[in-house]
Each structure stands twice: as structure tokens, then as C-alpha cells.
């Protein structure tokens, strides 16, 4: 159970830049432009994290654009206002929730690696 608060804390730092995409593209190389914009970037910039800045939030959005669908990004943004929702999705047996959570965990890991130090 301790992993959930840690994952949520990491996600809150990472999920501050949201962007919209109609399709998901996943590749081995993740560009980290600071100019990416979208729902994750907006959520990041509005967060109460001291480390937030446009470059970090843009990086997070860029990774989100490459890792999460539009619907997955919207759901991830909802975790900011309702952290319990993340727990519900994580524990859900619905195939689309299981797929979203798997993609979300991978996104958090990629964002942590790609955006560290910004």
C-alpha cells in the first residue's frame, strides 16, 4: 500500500503538462521539448509543487503525448482533483482501466527519466 502514495506523488510531479492526441505513438526515443502544451502541462503548472516550471511541465506533456491517449491523459488529470480516483482505476478489474493503469505507470517512469533535472 505504501507504493500508491509514492506513485501518486511521482505522478503529481510528472503529470503537470497535458496534451491532446488522437492516436498514441510509442517509440524508444522520447523527445522532451519544453513547448509541448496540453491538459497535463496545465495540471502541472497549476499544481502546488515548488519544482514546477514551464520547461518541466512541457517535458511531462511531451512524454504524455507519446505515452497516453487523449482519454488516458484526461483521466490522469482527474487524479489531481480526486486522488482516490487513481486508486479506483488501479484496483478496477475493467480491461480498459487495467490497460490505462499499465500505460500510466509506464508514462510515469518515462517522464521521471526524461524530465529529471528540468
GIMO-V460075 format. One line per field, one symbol per residue. psi: psi as a letter, one per 30 degrees, with the letter a starting at -180 (. if undefined). burial: # if it has 16 or more other ideal C-beta (glycine too) atoms within 10 Angstrom, else .. Layout:
psi = ???
burial = ???
//
This chain:
psi = ffeeeeeeeeeeeehfjklkkflkkklfkjlhkffklaeeeeeefflgkffkleeeeeeeeeeeeffkleeeeeeeeffefiffeeeeeefkfkeeeeeeeeeeeeeeeeeeeegkg.
burial = ......##..#########.#........#.#.#.##########.#....#.#.###############.##.###.##.....#..##.........##.##..##.##..##...
//
